[in-house]
C-alpha cells in the first residue's frame, strides 16, 4: 500500500525549492525617493542682503561699584544714634550715626587747658631770652623753635588738634552719595575702631567685571558695546561700554575685562550677570539661525523659487544669539531665504509664504529648528 502524500506536503516542497532558486543578478537596485508632502508647507522668508553684523561674545561676570566708601568710628564710645539702615540712599554730607560725646568733649577741654598752660610757658621762655611778646617778628626762627620745645607747646597743640578731630569724627557723615550697605551695628553699643561701621555704594557708578578667552581678546576693544543681564532678573538688560582690558593672561588662559554699565535701581554690589559683548564686523550675509538646517551632515539653506524650496549648501561663519553669517556658492544677493517651516523640506518641495521678514536682525531666534536632520 503506497503512502498518501497530502496537498499540504507537496506545497511545502515546492515553496522550499522556490526559495533555493537564485534571483536575477542584473536587477537594478531600488533608488531612495523623497516623498513630497501632500500640501505645500507654510514658510516665512527674507531677502538676502549684506547688512552690518554684530559679533557677540558671551561671558559671566559680577557687578561692582567703581566708587565705594568704608566708614569707621575712630574711637571706642557708645553709639548714641543711627540715622540710616541698609538700603537707605544718602547724599554726600548727610549724617549716618553719632557717638556719645561726653568723654570726647571732656578730653577736648583738658587738651585746651594744657595748650593754654604751654602757651604761657612759651611766652615766659621768650621773655627770659629778652624778646617782647608784642613784636613776635623780631624773634629768630631758631629761638622760637627752642621755646616751643622747652614749653611743650608743640605737643600740647598736637594733642588739642587730635581732640578736636576726634570730636568731629564722632559724627559719621557720608563722604559720597550712594546706598548704605553692611550696616550691622546697633545703638547703645560700643563702637569699634577696627571694624567697618558700614559701606556706602555709589550705585550710579557700576561696572561689570568678567573674563574672556585668550583667543577672543582680538575681538574686543575699549569702547565696545555690551549688554548685561542679571541672572536673578532675566527680563532686565542694561547697556554699557568696555572701559578696561587687563593686559595679562592668567594661568587658565583668561583675560579680565571691565565695562561701565548704566544705572538700574535693582542692581546691587556683587550681583552675578550674563555679559554679551558686541562688535560690528562690517557688511555680511546674515540669516537667522532658524534658516540653517542640516541635511546629510551638511549645512543647508533653502531659497524660494517659483513656489518651491531650493536646496543650497552653505557654510556658517560667525554667530551671535540669533544669527549666523553665511557664504554659499549658489546663493546670490536678493535671494529669498526660507527662515522657518523648513524642518521637513526637501529639494523642490512646494511651499506657501505666510510672512516676509524685513531684515535679518528682526528675525526670531528659533534655534530649535537649526538642528533638524534628514534621515
C-alpha positions in Angstrom: 0.0 0.0 0.0 1.6 3.3 -1.1 1.6 6.2 1.4 -0.6 9.1 0.5 1.1 12.5 0.2 -1.1 15.4 1.2 -1.5 18.5 -0.9 0.0 20.5 2.1 3.2 18.5 1.9 3.5 18.9 -1.8 3.0 22.7 -1.5 5.7 22.9 1.2 8.3 21.1 -1.0 7.5 23.5 -3.9 8.0 26.5 -1.6 11.4 25.2 -0.4 12.6 24.6 -3.9 11.5 28.1 -5.0 13.4 29.7 -2.1 16.6 28.0 -3.2 16.4 29.3 -6.7 18.9 32.2 -7.3 17.4 35.6 -8.3 18.3 37.7 -11.3 21.7 39.3 -10.9 21.0 42.0 -13.4 18.1 43.5 -11.5 18.9 47.3 -10.7 18.9 48.5 -7.1 15.9 50.4 -5.9 16.6 54.2 -5.6 15.7 56.1 -2.5 12.9 58.6 -3.2 11.9 61.5 -1.0 8.2 61.8 -0.7 6.9 65.3 -1.0 4.1 66.4 1.3 0.5 66.3 0.0 0.1 70.1 0.5 2.6 72.9 0.4 4.5 73.7 3.6 3.9 77.1 5.2 7.1 79.1 5.5 8.4 82.6 6.2 11.1 84.2 4.1 13.5 87.1 4.0 15.5 88.8 1.3 19.3 88.0 1.4 21.2 91.3 1.6 24.5 92.3 3.1 24.0 94.0 6.5 26.2 95.2 9.3 26.8 92.2 11.5 27.5 92.5 15.3 29.5 89.6 16.5 28.6 88.6 20.1 30.8 87.1 22.8 29.1 85.8 25.9 30.7 85.6 29.4 29.7 85.6 33.0 30.7 88.3 35.4 29.9 90.2 38.6 28.7 93.7 39.2 30.7 96.1 41.5 30.7 99.8 42.2 33.6 101.9 41.0 33.1 104.2 44.0 32.7 102.5 47.4 33.3 104.2 50.8 34.1 102.5 54.1 33.0 104.3 57.2 34.6 103.8 60.7 34.5 105.4 64.0 38.0 106.4 65.2 37.3 105.9 68.9 35.5 103.4 71.1 32.5 105.1 72.5 28.8 104.2 72.9 26.8 104.7 69.7 24.2 107.3 70.6 22.1 107.2 67.4 22.0 105.7 63.9 20.1 107.6 61.3 20.0 105.2 58.4 19.6 101.5 57.6 20.8 99.1 54.9 19.4 100.1 51.6 18.9 103.8 52.6 20.0 106.2 49.9 22.1 109.1 51.3 23.6 112.2 49.9 27.2 113.4 50.4 27.5 115.1 53.8 24.4 113.5 55.3 24.6 112.3 58.9 24.9 108.5 59.3 25.5 107.9 63.0 26.8 109.7 66.1 28.7 108.6 69.3 28.1 109.8 72.8 30.4 112.8 73.0 30.8 113.3 76.8 34.2 111.7 77.1 35.4 113.3 73.8 34.2 116.7 74.9 36.0 116.3 78.3 39.2 115.3 76.5 39.0 118.4 74.3 38.6 120.6 77.4 41.6 119.0 79.0 43.8 119.4 76.0 42.7 123.1 75.6 43.8 123.7 79.2 47.1 122.0 78.6 47.6 124.1 75.4 46.9 127.4 77.4 49.5 126.4 80.0 52.1 125.5 77.5 51.5 128.8 75.7 52.2 130.8 78.9 55.4 128.8 79.4 56.3 129.5 75.8 55.9 133.2 76.4 58.0 133.0 79.6 60.8 131.4 77.7 60.8 134.2 75.1 60.7 136.9 77.8 63.6 135.2 79.5 65.6 135.5 76.3 64.9 139.2 76.2 62.2 139.3 73.5 59.0 141.3 73.7 55.7 139.5 73.2 54.2 142.4 71.2 56.9 142.0 68.5 56.9 138.3 67.5 58.6 139.1 64.2 61.8 140.1 66.0 62.2 136.5 67.4 64.7 134.5 65.4 63.3 131.2 64.0 65.7 129.0 66.0 64.9 130.8 69.2 61.1 130.4 68.6 61.6 126.6 67.9 63.6 126.2 71.0 60.9 128.0 73.1 58.2 125.8 71.7 60.1 122.6 72.6 61.1 123.7 76.1 57.5 124.8 76.9 55.8 121.7 75.4 53.8 123.9 73.2 54.1 121.8 70.1 53.0 118.6 72.0 50.0 120.4 73.5 49.0 121.8 70.2 49.1 118.4 68.6 47.0 116.8 71.4 44.5 119.6 71.1 44.1 119.2 67.4 43.6 115.5 67.8 40.9 116.0 70.4 39.1 118.4 68.1 39.4 115.9 65.3 38.1 113.0 67.4 35.1 115.1 68.5 34.3 116.0 64.9 34.6 112.3 63.8 32.1 111.3 66.5 29.5 112.1 63.9 29.8 109.9 60.8 28.8 111.7 57.6 28.6 110.3 54.1 31.7 111.1 52.0 29.9 110.2 48.8 26.3 109.8 47.6 25.0 106.3 47.4 23.3 103.4 49.2 24.1 102.1 52.7 25.3 98.5 52.9 26.7 96.1 55.6 25.4 98.1 58.5 25.2 95.7 61.4 25.9 97.9 64.5 23.1 98.8 67.0 22.5 101.9 69.1 23.7 101.9 72.7 26.6 99.5 71.9 30.3 100.3 71.8 31.9 101.3 68.5 35.0 99.5 67.4 37.7 101.5 65.5 39.0 98.2 64.0 35.6 97.3 62.4 33.9 98.9 59.4 30.7 100.6 60.6 29.1 100.5 57.1 29.7 100.9 53.4 28.3 103.4 51.0 28.0 102.1 47.5 27.7 104.6 44.6 25.2 102.6 42.5 25.3 105.1 39.8 28.9 104.1 39.0 28.5 100.4 38.5 30.8 98.2 36.4 30.8 94.6 35.3 34.0 92.5 35.7 34.2 89.4 33.5 36.7 87.3 31.7 37.2 86.2 28.0 39.3 83.6 26.4 42.8 84.5 25.2 41.8 83.8 21.6 38.8 86.1 21.9 40.9 89.0 23.1 41.5 90.3 19.5 37.7 90.7 19.1 37.4 93.2 22.0 38.3 96.8 22.1 37.8 99.6 24.7 34.5 101.3 23.9 32.8 98.2 22.5 29.1 97.9 23.4 27.9 95.4 25.9 24.6 94.2 27.4 24.3 93.0 31.0 21.5 90.7 32.2 21.4 89.7 35.9 20.7 86.0 36.4 18.1 86.9 39.0 16.3 89.3 36.6 16.3 87.6 33.2 14.0 90.2 31.7 16.3 93.1 32.5 19.0 94.3 30.1 21.4 97.2 30.9 23.7 98.6 28.3 27.3 99.6 28.8 30.8 100.0 27.3 34.1 98.2 27.7 36.2 100.5 29.9 39.3 98.5 30.7 41.1 95.4 29.4 43.8 93.9 31.7 46.8 93.1 29.5 47.5 89.9 31.4 46.6 86.2 30.6 46.1 84.2 33.7 47.1 80.5 34.2 43.7 79.4 32.8 44.1 81.4 29.6 41.6 84.0 30.6 41.8 87.8 30.4 39.9 90.1 32.8 37.8 92.9 31.3 35.8 95.6 32.9 32.9 97.6 31.5 30.9 100.5 32.9 27.2 99.9 32.9 24.1 102.1 33.2 22.1 102.6 36.4 19.3 100.3 37.4 17.6 100.6 40.7 17.7 96.8 41.3 21.3 96.3 40.5 23.5 95.7 43.6 27.1 95.1 44.5 28.3 91.5 43.8 25.4 90.5 41.6 26.1 87.7 39.1 25.3 88.7 35.5 25.5 87.4 31.9 27.6 89.8 29.7 27.2 90.0 26.0 29.9 91.9 24.1 29.1 93.2 20.6 31.5 94.3 17.9 30.5 95.4 14.4 32.3 93.4 11.7 31.1 95.2 8.6 28.8 94.0 5.8 27.9 90.3 5.8 25.2 88.0 4.6 23.3 87.4 7.8 20.4 84.9 8.3 18.5 83.8 11.4 19.8 80.6 12.9 16.4 79.0 12.1 17.2 79.4 8.4 20.1 76.9 8.6 19.3 73.2 8.8 21.3 70.0 8.4 20.9 67.6 5.6 23.2 64.6 5.2 25.6 66.1 7.7 26.0 69.4 5.8 24.5 72.9 6.4 21.7 73.8 4.1 19.7 77.0 3.4 16.5 76.8 1.3 15.7 79.6 -1.1 12.3 80.3 -2.7 12.0 79.9 -6.5 8.6 79.7 -8.3 6.8 78.5 -5.2 9.4 75.7 -4.5 12.1 75.3 -1.9 15.6 75.0 -3.5 18.3 73.3 -1.6 21.6 75.3 -1.2 24.8 74.1 0.6 26.3 76.9 2.8 29.0 77.5 5.3 28.3 79.4 8.5 30.9 81.8 9.9 30.5 84.0 13.0 27.3 84.0 15.1 25.5 85.8 17.8 22.5 84.9 19.9 20.1 84.9 16.9 22.0 84.9 13.6 24.8 83.4 11.5 26.9 84.9 8.8 26.9 82.6 5.8 28.6 82.0 2.4 27.4 79.8 -0.4 28.4 79.2 -4.0 24.8 79.0 -5.3 23.5 82.0 -3.3 23.3 85.5 -4.7 22.2 88.9 -3.5 18.4 89.4 -3.2 17.6 85.6 -3.0 14.6 84.9 -0.9 15.7 82.8 2.1 13.3 80.5 3.9 13.6 81.3 7.6 11.1 78.9 9.2 8.9 76.0 8.3 12.0 74.3 6.8 12.4 71.4 9.1 11.0 68.7 6.8 11.6 70.4 3.4 13.2 68.5 0.5 14.6 69.9 -2.7 11.8 71.4 -4.8 9.2 70.9 -2.1 6.1 73.2 -2.8 5.8 75.9 -0.2 3.4 78.7 0.7 4.8 82.0 2.1 2.8 83.2 5.1 5.2 86.1 6.2 8.1 88.1 4.8 10.7 89.3 7.3 12.1 92.8 6.6 15.6 92.4 8.0 17.7 89.5 9.3 18.1 91.3 12.6 14.4 91.3 13.1 14.0 87.5 12.8 13.0 85.5 15.8 15.6 83.2 17.4 14.1 79.8 16.7 17.3 77.9 17.2 15.4 74.7 17.8 14.9 74.4 14.0 18.6 74.6 13.2 19.5 71.1 14.3 16.9 69.2 12.2 18.4 66.3 10.2 17.2 64.3 7.2 17.3 60.6 8.0 
